[in-house]
Amino acid sequence: MLDANDLRVIGPQIRGAQGAPLLVLGAGTGFGVSMVIRTDRGDITVPSEGGHASFAPYDGVEAAIWASLRRTHGRVSIERLLSGPGLYALYRGLADVRGVAAALKDEKEVLAAGQRGEDALAEETLDRFCEILGSVAGDIALTCGARGGVYVSGGIAPRMADRLASGGFRRRFEDKGRLSDFTREIPTYLIVHPYAALVGAARVLEQMEGSLL
């Protein structure tokens, strides 16, 4: 239902596998994950609680942040980092790792200062957020076999469009060891339509009406 103006390609221009599952995910208040399965009788949406799967650190920096969050929360889920509150938790975690003060008060200040280039730690936080999002998107794409494409939405990602396109997201998305060839062939997109959820709801309603005819 979305056209080219509603999407921004992240990474290379790749054609997804025809008829293969699609993955939709997004960070905002929390971290949402859903699939779309193509069938002869129409599309089937599959909601999930994928945002509450365990977070897997990629390197020593993320392992240190994970350890800090574990001391506070016990089990560390993806949502602990990939959400509005998670963005600020990531900022504070990086401050601890770097041995500097976390001067900003909340995720809104981190996002604003990082976007304006006024705070080096905030900029690093935004870059790391995009990289973690790439890793998580690739992991879930493997789990779902989402060869049709991965679509990133939510309240935070569109405000980081240039950073998502700068390379870190896609590099981590593809970096899956023996399965890197698999993820390398999956297209990734940022949804920039402001009311994508309403477009999707209208599509579901259309399908429901069609099934009653």
Summary of the structure (lengths in Angstrom):
residues: 213
radius of gyration: 17.7
end to end distance: 21.4
largest distance: 64.4
contacts: 654
relative contact order: 0.20
helix: 54%
strand: 17%
